[in-house]
Amino acid sequence: MLSYLRLELLQVLRDRYYLSFALALPVAFYLLWSSIFAGDRPDPVTGLPYSVDIMVSMASYGALGATLMSTGVRLAAERRSGWLRQLRVTPLTPTTVIVVKTLAAMSLGLPAVILVGLASVLWQGVRLDLLQWVAITALLWVGTLPFAALGTLIGSLTGPDAAQPITLGAYFGLAIAGGMWVPLSVLPQVIRDVAAALPSTRFAELGRAVAAGHAPPLSAGLVLAAWTVALGALAVVAYRRAW
Amino acid sequence: MDAISVEGVAKRFGDVRAVEHVSLRVPAGQVVAVLGPNGAGKSTMIGMMLGLVTPDAGRVELLGKAPAEAAAHGLVGAMIQQGELVPNLTVREVVGFVGGLYPDPMPLDDVLELAGLTDLARRRTGRLSGGQVQRVRFAMAVAGAPKVLVLDEPTAALDVETRRAFWTAIRRYAAGGRTILFATHHLEEADENADRVVVLSRGRIVADGTPAEIKRRAGGRTVRFRLGAQPAAGLERLPEVTAVEVSGGFATLHTADPDIVVASLYSTGLTIRDLEITTPALEDAFLSLTVTER
């Protein structure tokens, strides 16, 4: 199981696509946006200084992208290429495969969270308690679970050609409507109404709450748990049929 | 207990009956070739043996276990058709990973050497040629030192040279008393490498025996000589002769026992020149066995 986890992580960590989209882009966006919205003026919705608010946004954005990209597209490709069939004749069980893939996808979001956090400290002088950093990192790890389920669902239902655009669409849609690219306060009311029910908004909210110095609201946990259960159940059914 | 036991399996895809009630028992240590043209049902049968395809009827056991259970116990290694590798890993990482899944794998360096991959061990999987990928897939199949090895057209798309090296490796692996079943439509591969040939045509086993038996079953051999202007009459009455053809000044006698035919030929008083005894290639045998099915 550990050897499979290692293999899964290695494959993605060596992927230039992952390195640029899930690591370089969020860090670059952080440097850019935090310079444009300079100053300690708090965001009207979250009440956080822009330098902190954008840090949480970009960390969440990177983790969301890494998780979606490393599940959906890869699973679709592995189903097509015969790699999964090849694994079926080895002692590796389908349950181990999906558990490891989920763990790997969640963990692949961590480098972005850590790098964006580091950039905020070094570039904007953001200061949080050590416990806050640990809590943000841990929550942005556990919170990727519904996205790992969504990726598994996409990868089990579609071929590699369709998985790519669908994943990208879900990625950008969730990121924008979840207030990761631009603050929710500047988005139209329609999107803001939907946003409260989206897992991406609630995912970023986990980090924003901790950064603001309080525990995440219960509603965020409930929305994320509901998405995880719903998408997870669909993903398990789809994966069983695909395997 | 048989290494592979297939009992009355059948599988249809829509209106196509891919495999029709096939039974096959392979004792441990045997090397079996499943021979058949494209679409004969070889891959479907192998898929059912490996638990990748669920049969509509019948049952499959590998060393007394259901295929999935046998796989979980590390008893099976397989090279299935259409198996690309995952990107961004080295040959050594991929083969080592698969070997590590098995309870009692072969030492990694031995596997790489057997598959001729020692020099490619550090290369990334995305930078391999088609033939090299094939060798990696073979290495993955044997890395866990499985007791039963199943290979679906393992040398498809390999050049002659690589193919020869490949079979040398497979024979080395078989020498350890392992059971090997491979599908092929290369007749000479079955002839040269298998203890037993099972001919599959339209989802059914149409012949099963040693390569020599299969050839014999397909109409025996011929004795051919230059007849010139001499009369052909009476040749068909020679002992053991089943048919006579005369064309271009040559007589061709069909028989199951060329020794007796040749001996009696010299007592006919004919002048025998350019005498030839031919054994049909397995290819002819194969054609005569599968063509009747069409």
Chai-1 contact restraints between the chains, C-beta under 6 A:
chainA,res_idxA,chainB,res_idxB,connection_type,confidence,min_distance_angstrom,max_distance_angstrom,comment,restraint_id
A,S3,B,F97,contact,1.0,0.0,6.0,A-B,restraint_1
A,S3,B,G100,contact,1.0,0.0,6.0,A-B,restraint_2
A,L7,B,F97,contact,1.0,0.0,6.0,A-B,restraint_3
A,Q11,B,V86,contact,1.0,0.0,6.0,A-B,restraint_4
A,Q11,B,N88,contact,1.0,0.0,6.0,A-B,restraint_5
A,R14,B,N88,contact,1.0,0.0,6.0,A-B,restraint_6
A,D15,B,N88,contact,1.0,0.0,6.0,A-B,restraint_7
A,S81,B,E84,contact,1.0,0.0,6.0,A-B,restraint_8
A,G82,B,Q82,contact,1.0,0.0,6.0,A-B,restraint_9
A,G82,B,G83,contact,1.0,0.0,6.0,A-B,restraint_10
A,W83,B,V86,contact,1.0,0.0,6.0,A-B,restraint_11
A,R85,B,L52,contact,1.0,0.0,6.0,A-B,restraint_12
A,R85,B,I80,contact,1.0,0.0,6.0,A-B,restraint_13
A,Q86,B,G83,contact,1.0,0.0,6.0,A-B,restraint_14
A,V89,B,L50,contact,1.0,0.0,6.0,A-B,restraint_15
A,V89,B,A71,contact,1.0,0.0,6.0,A-B,restraint_16
A,V89,B,V76,contact,1.0,0.0,6.0,A-B,restraint_17
A,V89,B,A78,contact,1.0,0.0,6.0,A-B,restraint_18
A,T90,B,L101,contact,1.0,0.0,6.0,A-B,restraint_19
A,P91,B,A72,contact,1.0,0.0,6.0,A-B,restraint_20
A,P91,B,G74,contact,1.0,0.0,6.0,A-B,restraint_21
A,P91,B,L101,contact,1.0,0.0,6.0,A-B,restraint_22
A,L92,B,L101,contact,1.0,0.0,6.0,A-B,restraint_23
